[in-house]
Amino acid sequence: MNSHDYAISVKELTKKFGNFTAVDHISFNVAKGEIFGFLGANGAGKTTAMRMLCGLSFPTSGQGYVAGCDIITQSEQIKRRIGYMSQKFSLYESLSVSENLRLFATIYGLTDAEINRVSQQLYTDLEMTDMQNTLVKDIPVGWKQKLAFATATLHRPDVVFLDEPTGGVDPVTRRRFWELIYEASSEGMTIFVTTHYLDEAEYCNRLSIMVDGRIEALDSPAALKEKYHVGTMDEVFRIVAKDARRGD
């Protein structure tokens, strides 16, 4: 398989800021429809790497393709073929649920007819029909989370980048959110997710662990636990990242 056969393909990707190497020659592939976890302590280089994959920052060296587009020469095409959701949810608190959906749908280039069709389906799927005219600031955090995921995926992107999407929510809400992730993956979307909750790493098909700008481990959760002879991903992470110089 070549790089265009993958949802994401990265080879020797590097980002330097002066003498500091934030991302240090990382290489990996993500299959289409895969749920790929991108783990690492704060300062490991995750955010810098994700910004390059989203077409928001150019690498110092190396190659990368997202949804078949070159991250160096086709960054604008990448932005049209991906979705993005952060811990902050990227929603406008002073707008209503319906206004947020219409705003993001317009940004993604949907027609009025498409917006109406997609919105009505989303209200039903998310069980938010009665919340259409409610201001986002007035709905519970769990609903905000579901709405943010909906706005990131309403244009049916090839790849969805989730940057610590479950931060600050309770365990029940986190589990429900992962149901949305599995549903999107089953529909063919590729999910690229960072998380601080290592129990969530168990839900990924495969994952990588970054340490000081490099990928030090990459495999399925089961394979990593077997390799390091431990029972949880938390234990795997502690072993792999024990010598990290950067972080909290």
C-alpha positions in Angstrom: 0.0 0.0 0.0 1.2 3.5 -0.8 0.6 6.6 1.3 -2.7 7.5 -0.6 -4.2 4.2 0.5 -4.3 5.3 4.1 -6.4 7.9 5.8 -3.2 9.3 7.3 0.3 8.5 6.3 3.3 10.1 7.9 7.0 9.6 7.2 9.9 11.2 9.2 7.7 14.1 10.1 9.7 16.8 12.0 8.9 20.2 13.4 11.6 22.4 14.9 11.3 25.8 16.6 14.8 27.2 16.6 17.0 24.7 18.3 14.0 22.9 19.9 12.7 19.8 18.1 9.0 19.5 19.0 8.3 16.6 16.7 11.2 14.3 16.0 11.1 12.2 12.8 7.8 10.4 13.5 6.4 7.8 11.1 3.0 6.0 11.1 0.0 5.0 9.0 -3.7 5.1 9.9 -6.1 2.9 8.0 -9.4 4.2 6.7 -12.1 3.8 9.3 -9.6 3.1 12.1 -9.9 4.6 15.6 -6.3 5.7 16.3 -5.2 6.9 19.7 -2.4 9.5 19.9 -1.1 9.5 23.4 1.7 11.4 25.3 2.2 13.6 28.3 1.9 17.4 28.0 4.9 18.6 26.1 5.4 15.3 24.2 4.6 16.9 20.8 1.1 15.7 20.2 -0.5 19.1 19.6 2.3 20.2 17.3 1.9 17.0 15.3 -1.8 17.3 15.1 -1.6 20.9 13.9 0.6 19.7 11.0 -1.8 17.0 10.1 -4.7 19.5 10.0 -2.8 21.8 7.6 -2.4 24.5 10.3 1.4 24.3 10.6 4.1 23.3 8.1 6.7 20.7 9.0 10.4 21.4 9.0 11.0 18.2 7.2 9.4 14.9 6.4 6.2 13.9 4.6 2.5 13.6 5.5 -0.8 12.8 3.8 -4.3 13.2 5.2 -7.3 11.9 3.2 -4.9 11.6 0.2 -3.8 15.3 0.4 -0.2 16.4 0.9 0.1 18.4 4.2 2.6 20.7 2.7 1.1 21.5 -0.7 -2.6 20.8 -0.2 -3.4 22.2 3.2 -6.5 23.9 2.1 -7.9 20.7 0.6 -7.2 18.9 3.8 -9.2 21.5 5.8 -12.3 20.7 3.7 -11.9 16.9 4.2 -11.4 16.8 7.9 -13.4 17.5 11.1 -11.9 18.9 14.3 -13.2 18.9 17.9 -11.3 20.1 21.0 -11.9 19.9 24.7 -13.2 23.5 24.4 -15.9 22.1 22.1 -15.5 25.0 19.5 -19.1 26.0 20.0 -20.5 29.6 20.2 -22.1 29.8 23.7 -24.3 32.8 22.8 -25.9 31.1 19.8 -28.7 28.5 19.9 -28.2 24.9 19.0 -29.8 25.4 15.6 -27.7 28.5 14.9 -24.5 26.6 15.8 -25.4 23.8 13.4 -26.3 26.2 10.6 -23.1 28.3 11.1 -20.8 25.3 10.9 -22.7 23.7 8.0 -22.3 27.0 6.1 -18.6 27.1 6.8 -18.3 23.6 5.5 -20.1 24.6 2.3 -23.5 22.8 2.7 -26.4 24.1 0.7 -29.6 25.3 2.5 -31.4 22.1 1.5 -28.5 20.0 2.8 -28.4 22.0 6.0 -32.1 21.5 6.6 -31.9 17.8 5.9 -28.8 17.2 8.0 -30.0 19.3 10.9 -33.3 17.5 11.2 -31.6 14.1 11.2 -29.1 15.3 13.8 -31.8 16.6 16.1 -33.4 13.1 16.0 -30.2 11.2 16.3 -28.9 13.3 19.2 -32.4 13.5 20.9 -32.1 17.3 20.8 -35.3 18.1 19.0 -36.6 20.1 21.9 -33.4 22.0 22.3 -33.1 23.6 18.8 -33.8 27.2 20.1 -31.9 26.8 23.4 -28.7 28.8 23.8 -25.6 26.5 24.0 -24.5 28.1 27.3 -27.8 26.8 28.8 -27.5 23.1 27.9 -25.6 20.5 30.0 -22.0 19.7 29.2 -22.9 16.2 28.0 -25.2 17.7 25.4 -22.6 20.3 24.4 -20.2 17.5 23.8 -22.6 15.7 21.5 -23.4 18.9 19.7 -19.7 19.7 19.2 -19.1 16.2 17.7 -22.1 16.7 15.4 -20.8 20.1 14.1 -17.4 18.4 13.5 -18.9 15.6 11.4 -22.0 17.0 9.8 -20.1 17.4 6.5 -19.1 13.7 6.6 -15.4 14.3 6.6 -12.9 11.5 5.8 -10.9 12.1 9.0 -12.0 13.5 12.4 -9.4 14.9 14.7 -10.5 14.8 18.4 -8.2 16.7 20.7 -9.0 15.5 24.3 -12.7 15.6 23.5 -13.8 14.1 26.9 -11.7 16.3 29.2 -13.7 17.5 32.2 -16.8 15.3 31.8 -18.0 12.5 34.0 -17.4 8.8 33.2 -20.9 8.1 32.0 -20.8 11.0 29.6 -17.4 9.8 28.4 -18.8 6.3 27.6 -21.7 7.8 25.7 -19.4 9.9 23.7 -17.3 6.9 22.7 -20.5 5.3 21.4 -20.7 8.3 18.9 -17.0 7.6 18.0 -17.7 4.0 17.2 -20.8 4.9 15.2 -18.8 7.4 13.1 -16.1 4.8 12.6 -18.6 2.2 11.5 -19.8 4.6 8.8 -16.3 4.8 7.4 -14.8 7.9 9.1 -11.3 7.7 10.5 -11.0 8.9 14.1 -7.7 10.4 15.3 -8.0 11.0 19.0 -5.8 12.3 21.8 -6.8 11.7 25.4 -5.4 11.9 28.9 -7.7 9.1 30.1 -5.7 6.0 29.6 -8.8 3.7 30.1 -10.0 5.3 26.8 -6.9 4.0 25.0 -8.5 0.6 25.4 -11.2 1.6 23.0 -8.8 2.4 20.1 -8.0 -0.1 17.4 -4.4 1.0 17.6 -2.5 3.8 19.4 0.9 5.4 19.6 2.7 6.9 22.6 4.8 9.9 22.1 7.8 10.7 24.4 9.9 13.8 23.9 8.8 14.3 20.3 9.2 10.7 19.2 6.9 7.8 18.9 8.2 5.2 21.4 5.3 2.6 21.1 2.7 1.9 18.4 0.4 -1.1 18.3 -3.0 -2.3 19.4 -3.8 -2.0 23.2 -3.8 -5.8 23.6 -0.4 -6.1 21.8 1.2 -3.4 23.9 -0.1 -4.9 27.2 1.3 -8.2 26.1 4.6 -6.7 25.0 5.2 -5.0 28.4 3.6 -7.8 30.4 1.0 -5.6 32.1 -2.7 -5.6 32.4 -3.7 -1.9 31.7 -2.7 0.9 29.3 -1.9 3.0 32.3 0.9 0.6 33.2 2.1 0.5 29.6 2.2 4.3 29.5 4.2 4.5 32.7 6.8 2.1 31.4 7.1 3.7 28.0 7.2 7.3 29.3 9.2 6.7 32.5 12.4 8.4 31.1 10.5 11.4 29.5 12.4 14.7 29.9 9.5 16.9 28.7 6.0 16.9 30.3 4.1 18.2 33.3 
